[in-house]
Amino acid sequence: MKKFLQQTALAAGLMAVGFGAHAQTITLKVHHFLSPQTIQHTTMLAEWCKNIARDSKDRLKCEIFPAMQLGGTPVQLYEQARDGVVDVAWTLQAFTPKLAKLEVFELPFMMTNAEATSRAAWDYAQKYAQDDFKDVKMLAVHVHGPGNIYTKNKAVTTMADLKGLKVRAPTRQVNKMVAMMGATPVAMPVPQVPEALSKGVIDGAVIPYEVAPSLKVNELTNFTAETDRSYNALYTTVFVVPMNKAKYDSLPADLKAVIDKNSGREFSAFLGKTQAGHDAVGKKVFEASANQKISIIPKAELEKWKKATDSLDDAWVTEMTGKGMDGKGMLQSATDLIKQYTK
């Protein structure tokens, strides 16, 4: 009897240890380059963290680190997630050259709206970029809302107004677009924009409304060129949310299922829709700024801008084809997917 009780106690103890290990809370380190006041921090990433906590019954939680608090530079975020410095990162695809297949969504006048284009970007990535993502667990691929042109000393109402201006742009394709429209492109991560504007390093910048107030762009510039929203967007930027593959692989099956449930096409669409949805909030800040003059660029003028930059599509196709890929098919696929999801 004594032996039986000892065995029972041992078994119960092992079960308790096993249950404790199973129920242990795992905290994921999430890293991004924007301030803690931005929609990316307060809602986009915070909502994902809330959802995985709910679905895992609090066995998965997050700690979100904004503004590169864990060290490094914005261009290193993908590598930080890949190498396990952090568990999850939110970053631009442009910071990781091997993700250039995704640049197709950054070509001029490609995007209809951010929600539809984010769904399209996810599907396209599944078809064409799986090999590029094999060193991480990719959670989402999305875009932001329509970009605007902000300038300090001169209003932009026609393409000719851009001539000679030094304009910050976020990515390789957008820099090319800015150059083809007559400006001098200056590539830099968005956190550097306020200092560059205040010191006269740049005359203006292309940025969406949602992030501009957090960068004090409404104070540091005086003119906003907003494109007619019934026309395709002047440009957008592609973002990715990589998760460390070893961290994902280390999770028990039920927690992997939680991550899977909260990643993919619909998470991408949520990120795109949420980020673009904050454009209205950002625009109100500009409308309330006495120094700001907002000009709406009409369709007729945008047709001229499109014609001036159309060759970028061909150049991208040629580049992809030169790397042994079906550049023409990739461009057509991205276009068709955007059309499919645009309502």
N, C-alpha and C positions, 0 to 999 in steps of 0.2 A: 504493500500500500504506500509506504514511504517513498519507494522508488518511482511508483506511478505518479505521485504528487510532484516529485522533483522533475520528472519528464514533462508533466503538464505545465509546470511553472516555466521551464526552459522554453517550451514551445510558445507559451504566451509571450514570453519576453522577446523571442525572435520575431513573432508577429508584430509586437509593438514597435520593435526597431524597424522592421520592414515597412510598417505603416507610416512611421515617422519620416523615413527616407522618402516614401512615396508622396507624403503630404508637405514636404519641405518647400518653402517658398523660394522661387528662383527669381532674382531681380536682374532684369536686362538693362544694360547701360546703353542709352540712346543718345547719339551725338549729332549736333548740327551746327551751322555757322551763323545763324541769325540770332537776333536778340530775344530775350524771354518775353517781350511784349508782342511779338509777331504772331499772326494766325497759325503759322507753322508750329510754333511752340505750344500756344495755349489751346488750340483746337485740333489741328490735323494729327499731330503726333500724340497729343494727350488723349484724344478720343480712341485712337488705336490701343493705347496702353489701358484705358478704361475697359475696352471691349475684351482684351485678352485676360484681364483680371477677372471680369465677370464670367467669361466662358470657362475659365480654369478654376473657378471658385477660390480665387486669390492665391493660387499656387504659382501663377506667373504675374509678375509686377514689373514696373519700369522705373527707372530714374532717368529723367531727361536732362541732358547737359547742353545748354545753348552756348552760342558765341565762342565755340572752340574751347570750352572750359577744361577739357581733358587734354589740351595741348595739340600741337600740330597746326597745319594750315588747312583752309577749305579744300584745296586740291588733293589733300591726303585722306579725305574722309572715306572714300571707297576702299582704299588700302587698309585703313584702320579697321573697317568691318571685316575685310578679307583676312587680315592677320590676327584678329582677336584682341586688338587694342580696345575696341568697343564691340558690343554685341549687335547693334543696329545703327545705321547711319542714314541720314537724309541729305542728299547731295545732288549736284548737277552731273548729268552724263558727260558734259563737256570737260570736266576735270579728269576723265578717264578716257584717253584716246582710243582704247580698244573697243569702246562702245559706240564708235562712229556710225555704225549702221542705224542708230537711233536718230542721227542728225536729220534724217529725212523730214521729221516733223517740225524742224526748225527752219525749213526753207520758207522764203517769203510767201505770204498769203496762202499757206497750207492749212492752217487751223480754222475750223468753223467756230466751235466753242470748246471750252476746256474739258467738260465732262465727256463729250463724244470723242474728242481727240485722245483723251487719256485711255478710254476703253480701246480705241484703235491702237494706241501705242503698246498696250499690254499684249493684245492679240498678235500684233506684228512682231513684238519681241519674242513671243513663244515660237513663232515660225522661223525667224531669221537670226535671233541672237542667243539661243540657248547655249551654244558653245562659249560665248563671251561671258556668260554668267556662271559657268560651271564651278568657279572657285568660291561662290557665295550662294546663299539661299535668297533669291530675289523676291521681295515682298510686293513691290509695286513699281510701276513706270507711269509717270503722269506729266502733265504740262500745266502752265499757269494761264491766266486770262490774257486778253489782248494787250500787247505792249504799246506804250505811248512814247512820244519824244518830248523831253523836257529840256528847255534851254534857258540860259541866264539873261542874255542881252538882246536876243533877236527872236521874234516869233517865227515859227515854221508853219507856213500855210500852203506852200508849194515846194516841190522838190528842189527848185533853184535856191530856196532859202537855206538849204543845208550846205551849200558850197562853202568850203573853207572852215567849217566848224569842226572842232575836235569833240567827237561824241563817243562816250563810253558804250560799249556793247558787251554782252555776256558770253557769247560763244563764237566759235569759228565761223559758222554760217552767217550769223547776225552781223559779225564784223565785216564779212564780205558784202553783205547787203548794204550796210551803211556806206561802205566805200563806193559801191556802184551807184548810190544815190547822190554822191558828190561830197560827202563829209569825209573827214579823216578819222578812221576808227581807232579807239583806244581800248584795248582789252584789259579788264580788271574785274575781280570778284566784287559783288555788290556792296560788301561792307566798306570798301575803300572809296565809294562814291562821294560821301559827304566831304571828306578831306580834299579829294581831287577837285570838287566843285569850289570849295572855299578858297583853295590856293590857286585856282585858275589853271590847273593842269588840264581840265576839260571844260568845254563850253556848254556841254549838255550830256544827257544820258537817255538811253532807252530802257524803260522799266515799266512794269505794270502798276496800276494804281495801288494795289493792295499793300505793297511793301514800301512804297515811296514815302509816306509820312514818317515811318519809323527811321528813315534815313534823313529826315528833315529836307527832303527834296522840295517840298512846298515852300520852304523858307529860303533855300539856297538857289532856286531858279525863279523865273518870273513868267514863263510861258509854257503852256502845255499844248501839244498837238495830239489830239485824240482822233483816231480814225473812225469813220462811219461804221457803227457796229453791225449794220446790216450786210456789210462786206466782210469777206474773210479777213482774219487778223493780219496785221502787218508782219508780226512774227510771234513766236512763243519760245519757251525754253523747256527742255526735257529734264526731268528729275528722276532719280532712282532711289529706291530704299533697299539696300543690301543688308542681309543678316549674316553674321558669321556662320559658316557652314558647320564647323565643328560644334558650335554651341547648339545649333538646331539638331544636329545628329545625336547629341548627348541627351536630348530630351526623351522622356518616355513617350510611348506611342500616343497616349491620349493628349499630351501637351503639344506634340507635333501636330495633331489634328486641330488643336486650337489655333496654332499659328497658321496652318493651311486655310482654315475657315476665314481668318482675318487677313488674308493676302490675296493677290490676284486681280482680276479684272474689276471687280466691284470696289475693292479697296483703292485701286488706281483711280476709278471714276470719282469716288468720294473725295480723294485728295484734290483732284483737278477741280471738281465742282466747288469744294469748300474754299480753295485758294482763290478761284475766280469770283466766287460769291462775295468775297471781301473787297473786291474792286469798288463796289458801291460805297462802302464805308470810307475807303481811301479817297474817292472822288469828292465826297462831302467835305473832307479836310481841305482839299484844293479850292473848292467852291467858297469855303469860308475864309480863305486867305486873301486879304485885300490886295496883295501884290500880284496875285495870279490872274492871268488871262488865258482862258481855255478856248482853243479853236478846234472846230470839228472839220476834219479833212473829208470832203465829199467824194462820192464814188467816182466822178469824172476825173478828179485829180489822182485818186488811188489807182485808176486804170493806167495812168502814166507811170506811177511808181512800180506797178506790177510789170509793165512792159520793159522798164529799165532793168529789172532784176530777174526776169524770166530765165535768162541763160544760166542762173545758178542751179536750177534743176538739172539742166543738161550736164553741167560741170560735175555735179555730185554723182550723177549716173555714170559718167565717164570714169570718175575716180573709183567707184565701187567695182565697175566692170574691170578696170585695170588691176584690181586686187583679186580677180577670179570669181567675182560674185555676179549675180543677175541684177545689175543696177536698175535696169529698166523695169524689171518685174517687181523689184522692191519698192520703187517709187509708185508704180501702179497699185500695188497691194496696199500701201499706206493711204493713197488717195481713195481707194474703194472702201477701205475700212472706216475712214472718217465719214464718208458718205453714208455708209450702212448705219452708223450709230447716230448720225445727226438727225434730229427730229425737228 
